[in-house]
């Protein structure tokens, strides 16, 4: 039997993704009413973290607990992964003992290899190429606040990173108009851009991207593992801060989104992230509910 994984948004049909978002809204309502709902009772999720995490770790752990299951937190430092055990062996062993695996690491190809040898669903909690769980939460947030995202203009301002890549995938699947603005040399990877050709526009001017946008999105300029490039990136991204002036170019009711952690005064101003247009903290909370819907779908 084929195992269903979730490594990118493309692993699920658009109808399934839309159903997951609707289900996330339902599960959120159940949680707020204090209802007990445990479809994953006695199920276990192994969580492998090669990178630091706040939202991913808390949302998956709490989500599994609320659904009746449990988690195991693993890291290269305290498992044989860190001593060079082949990922094929690690995958076969761990998947023989648990009901699902969530991994947050650097190499997307390594996660693909993990999934290839796993007998249970593997969920991508973030790689250098993609962050599909973040996009589930983002699409839920937009549905709650705006209804359908179809045909909307979404502006991505900043680095062409893993979240940007997943936004490109989402633009193709959910049929919205994505305008990306990055400094020269920081555009999304060419192979991922080719996959989504025709579903986004790209420039080096944040004002062009933000003009009449329904949603403005950004992310940190130096992701995990890029700390040594921080000073170079600060200079390259000068003029790309999402401040009140840039938000003023978007529609009056435009939303601001950021996957966090955010660095105020760099990629976003204090007034924007704490302002009335900011959906950042609802977006963060929705990681819990969107991932519960995903866990229910994959493990139950």
C-alpha positions as CSV (number, residue, x, y, z in Angstrom):
1,X,0.0,0.0,0.0
2,X,1.3,3.5,-0.9
3,X,2.1,5.7,2.1
4,X,0.8,9.2,1.9
5,X,3.5,11.7,2.8
6,X,3.4,15.5,3.1
7,X,6.7,16.9,1.8
8,X,5.3,19.7,-0.3
9,X,1.8,21.0,-1.0
10,X,1.9,19.1,-4.2
11,X,1.7,15.8,-2.3
12,X,-2.0,16.4,-1.8
13,X,-4.7,17.2,-4.3
14,X,-6.1,20.8,-4.1
15,X,-9.5,19.4,-3.1
16,X,-7.8,17.6,-0.2
17,X,-5.9,20.8,0.8
18,X,-9.1,22.8,0.8
19,X,-10.8,20.1,2.9
20,X,-7.9,20.2,5.3
21,X,-8.3,24.0,5.7
22,X,-12.1,23.6,6.3
23,X,-11.3,20.9,8.8
24,X,-8.7,23.0,10.6
25,X,-11.4,25.7,11.2
26,X,-13.7,23.0,12.6
27,X,-11.0,21.6,14.9
28,X,-10.2,25.1,16.1
29,X,-13.8,25.6,17.1
30,X,-13.9,22.2,18.9
31,X,-10.8,23.1,20.8
32,X,-12.1,26.5,21.9
33,X,-15.3,24.9,23.1
34,X,-13.3,22.5,25.2
35,X,-14.5,19.4,23.4
36,X,-12.5,16.2,23.8
37,X,-11.7,14.7,20.4
38,X,-9.1,12.0,20.3
39,X,-9.0,10.2,16.9
40,X,-5.2,9.5,17.4
41,X,-5.5,7.9,20.8
42,X,-2.4,5.7,21.4
43,X,-0.8,6.9,18.2
44,X,2.8,8.2,18.2
45,X,4.6,10.9,16.2
46,X,8.4,10.9,16.0
47,X,9.7,14.5,15.7
48,X,13.2,14.9,14.3
49,X,14.7,18.3,14.8
50,X,18.0,19.2,13.2
51,X,17.1,22.9,13.4
52,X,15.8,25.1,16.2
53,X,12.0,25.4,16.5
54,X,9.3,27.2,18.5
55,X,6.1,27.1,16.5
56,X,6.7,23.8,14.8
57,X,7.7,22.0,17.9
58,X,4.9,23.4,20.1
59,X,2.1,23.0,17.5
60,X,2.9,19.4,16.6
61,X,3.4,18.3,20.2
62,X,0.3,20.0,21.5
63,X,-1.7,19.0,18.4
64,X,-0.9,15.3,18.9
65,X,-1.7,15.6,22.6
66,X,-5.1,17.2,21.9
67,X,-5.8,14.5,19.3
68,X,-5.1,11.8,22.0
69,X,-1.6,10.8,20.8
70,X,1.9,11.4,21.9
71,X,5.3,12.6,20.5
72,X,8.9,11.7,20.7
73,X,11.4,14.5,20.3
74,X,14.6,13.4,18.5
75,X,17.7,15.3,17.6
76,X,21.0,14.3,15.8
77,X,22.8,15.0,19.1
78,X,21.1,12.2,21.0
79,X,20.4,9.6,18.2
80,X,22.4,7.6,15.8
81,X,21.6,10.0,13.0
82,X,24.3,12.3,14.4
83,X,26.8,9.5,14.3
84,X,26.3,8.8,10.6
85,X,23.7,6.1,10.5
86,X,22.3,5.9,7.0
87,X,19.0,7.7,6.7
88,X,17.5,4.6,5.0
89,X,18.2,2.5,8.1
90,X,17.0,5.2,10.5
91,X,13.8,5.5,8.5
92,X,13.0,1.8,8.4
93,X,13.7,1.4,12.1
94,X,11.8,4.5,13.4
95,X,8.8,3.9,11.1
96,X,8.4,0.3,12.4
97,X,7.7,1.7,15.9
98,X,5.7,4.9,15.3
99,X,2.6,6.0,13.3
100,X,4.2,9.1,11.7
101,X,7.4,11.1,11.4
102,X,7.8,14.9,11.3
103,X,11.2,16.2,10.4
104,X,12.7,19.7,10.4
105,X,16.1,19.8,8.8
106,X,18.3,21.4,6.0
107,X,18.3,19.0,3.1
108,X,15.1,18.4,1.2
109,X,16.6,15.5,-0.6
110,X,17.3,13.8,2.8
111,X,13.7,14.2,3.7
112,X,12.7,12.6,0.4
113,X,15.0,9.7,1.2
114,X,13.5,9.4,4.6
115,X,10.0,9.2,3.1
116,X,11.1,6.7,0.4
117,X,12.1,4.1,3.1
118,X,9.4,4.9,5.7
119,X,6.4,2.7,6.2
120,X,4.5,5.5,7.8
121,X,3.6,9.1,6.7
122,X,6.5,11.6,6.8
123,X,5.7,15.3,7.3
124,X,8.1,18.1,6.2
125,X,8.3,20.5,9.2
126,X,10.7,22.7,7.2
127,X,13.6,22.2,4.8
128,X,15.8,24.6,3.0
129,X,13.5,24.2,0.0
130,X,10.0,24.2,1.3
131,X,7.7,24.9,4.4
132,X,4.3,23.4,3.4
133,X,2.9,23.3,7.0
134,X,3.3,27.1,7.2
135,X,1.3,27.5,4.0
136,X,-1.6,25.4,5.4
137,X,-1.8,27.7,8.4
138,X,-1.5,30.8,6.1
139,X,-4.3,29.6,3.8
140,X,-6.5,28.9,6.9
141,X,-5.8,32.4,8.2
142,X,-6.8,33.9,4.9
143,X,-9.9,31.8,4.7
144,X,-11.0,32.9,8.2
145,X,-10.3,36.6,7.5
146,X,-11.1,36.9,3.8
147,X,-12.9,33.9,2.5
148,X,-11.6,32.7,-0.8
149,X,-8.0,33.6,-1.8
150,X,-8.8,32.8,-5.5
151,X,-7.8,35.8,-7.7
152,X,-6.3,37.8,-4.8
153,X,-3.0,39.7,-5.2
154,X,-0.4,38.5,-2.7
155,X,2.9,40.3,-2.4
156,X,6.0,38.5,-1.2
157,X,8.7,41.1,-0.1
158,X,12.1,39.8,0.8
159,X,14.2,36.7,0.4
160,X,13.3,34.0,-2.2
161,X,13.5,31.3,0.5
162,X,11.7,28.1,1.5
163,X,8.5,29.9,2.5
164,X,8.6,31.9,-0.7
165,X,8.9,28.6,-2.6
166,X,5.9,27.2,-0.9
167,X,4.0,30.4,-1.6
168,X,4.7,29.8,-5.3
169,X,3.3,26.3,-5.0
170,X,0.3,27.7,-3.2
171,X,-0.3,30.4,-5.9
172,X,-0.5,27.6,-8.6
173,X,-2.7,25.3,-6.5
174,X,-5.0,27.9,-4.9
175,X,-5.1,30.2,-8.0
176,X,-4.0,33.5,-6.6
177,X,-1.8,36.2,-8.1
178,X,1.7,36.2,-6.5
179,X,4.0,39.1,-6.9
180,X,7.6,38.5,-5.6
181,X,10.1,41.3,-4.9
182,X,13.6,40.3,-3.9
183,X,17.0,42.0,-4.2
184,X,19.0,40.9,-7.3
185,X,20.7,37.6,-6.5
186,X,18.2,36.5,-3.9
187,X,15.4,35.2,-6.2
188,X,13.8,31.8,-5.6
189,X,15.7,28.7,-6.9
190,X,15.4,28.4,-10.7
191,X,14.1,24.8,-10.6
192,X,11.3,25.7,-8.2
193,X,10.4,28.8,-10.2
194,X,10.2,26.7,-13.4
195,X,7.7,24.3,-11.6
196,X,5.4,27.3,-10.9
197,X,6.0,29.3,-14.1
198,X,3.1,31.4,-15.1
199,X,1.7,31.6,-11.6
200,X,3.9,34.4,-10.2
201,X,5.6,37.6,-11.2
202,X,9.0,38.7,-9.9
203,X,10.9,42.0,-9.7
204,X,13.5,43.7,-7.6
205,X,11.1,46.5,-6.6
206,X,9.0,46.0,-3.4
207,X,6.8,48.9,-4.3
208,X,5.7,47.2,-7.5
209,X,4.9,44.1,-5.7
210,X,3.0,45.9,-2.9
211,X,0.9,48.1,-5.2
212,X,-2.8,47.2,-4.6
213,X,-2.0,43.9,-2.9
214,X,-4.6,42.2,-0.8
215,X,-1.9,40.5,1.3
216,X,1.7,41.5,2.0
217,X,4.0,38.8,3.3
218,X,7.6,38.8,4.4
219,X,10.1,36.7,6.3
220,X,13.5,37.1,8.0
221,X,16.3,38.1,5.7
222,X,18.7,35.6,7.2
223,X,17.2,32.2,7.8
224,X,18.7,29.6,10.1
225,X,22.2,28.6,8.8
226,X,22.7,32.0,7.1
227,X,23.8,33.9,10.2
228,X,27.3,34.5,8.8
229,X,25.7,36.4,5.9
230,X,23.7,38.7,8.1
231,X,25.7,41.9,7.4
232,X,25.9,41.3,3.7
233,X,22.1,40.6,3.6
234,X,21.3,43.7,5.6
235,X,23.0,45.8,2.9
236,X,21.3,43.8,0.1
237,X,17.8,44.1,1.6
238,X,18.0,47.8,2.2
239,X,14.6,49.3,1.1
240,X,12.8,45.9,1.6
241,X,11.4,46.6,5.1
242,X,7.6,46.3,5.2
243,X,6.8,49.6,6.9
244,X,3.8,51.8,7.0
245,X,4.8,53.5,3.7
246,X,5.0,50.2,1.9
247,X,1.8,48.9,3.4
248,X,0.2,52.2,2.3
249,X,0.7,51.1,-1.3
250,X,-1.4,48.0,-0.7
251,X,-5.2,48.0,-0.5
252,X,-6.7,49.7,2.6
253,X,-7.9,46.4,4.0
254,X,-4.7,44.5,3.1
255,X,-3.4,41.9,5.6
256,X,0.2,41.6,6.7
257,X,1.6,38.1,7.3
258,X,4.9,36.8,8.6
259,X,5.8,33.2,9.6
260,X,7.9,34.4,12.5
261,X,10.4,34.8,14.2
262,X,10.3,38.5,13.1
263,X,13.0,41.1,13.6
264,X,11.4,44.5,14.1
265,X,13.2,47.3,12.3
266,X,14.6,44.9,9.7
267,X,12.2,43.1,7.5
268,X,9.1,44.6,9.2
269,X,8.5,47.7,11.2
270,X,7.1,47.7,14.7
271,X,4.0,49.7,13.6
272,X,3.1,47.1,10.9
273,X,3.6,43.9,12.9
274,X,1.7,45.4,15.8
275,X,-0.8,47.2,13.7
276,X,-4.5,46.5,12.8
277,X,-3.6,44.9,9.5
278,X,-1.3,42.3,11.0
279,X,-2.6,38.7,11.0
280,X,0.8,37.4,12.3
281,X,-0.3,36.0,15.6
282,X,-3.5,34.4,14.3
283,X,-1.3,32.9,11.6
284,X,1.0,31.5,14.3
285,X,-1.9,30.0,16.3
286,X,-3.3,28.4,13.2
287,X,-0.2,26.3,12.8
288,X,-1.7,24.2,15.6
289,X,-5.1,23.8,14.0
290,X,-3.9,23.3,10.4
291,X,-1.5,20.6,11.5
292,X,-4.1,18.8,13.6
293,X,-6.2,18.6,10.5
294,X,-3.1,17.2,8.6
295,X,-2.3,14.7,11.4
296,X,-5.9,13.5,11.5
297,X,-5.9,13.0,7.7
298,X,-2.5,11.2,7.6
299,X,-2.6,9.1,10.8
300,X,-6.3,8.4,11.5
